[in-house]
């Protein structure tokens, strides 16, 4: 009977874990963050000229 009552709590605890299982190393994560920052900076650059669309 106790197991039925505790099962939802156990499952809820398993869902709230702070696991970082993204599959990338800390160095790779830093490189990805730097690339994302560069893309954000390029996207918001007011002086950037639009590029011609390729045909």
Secondary structure, DSSP 8 states (H G I E B T S, - for coil): -HHHHHHHHHHHHHHT-----SS--HHHHHHHHHHHHHHHHHHT-TT--------
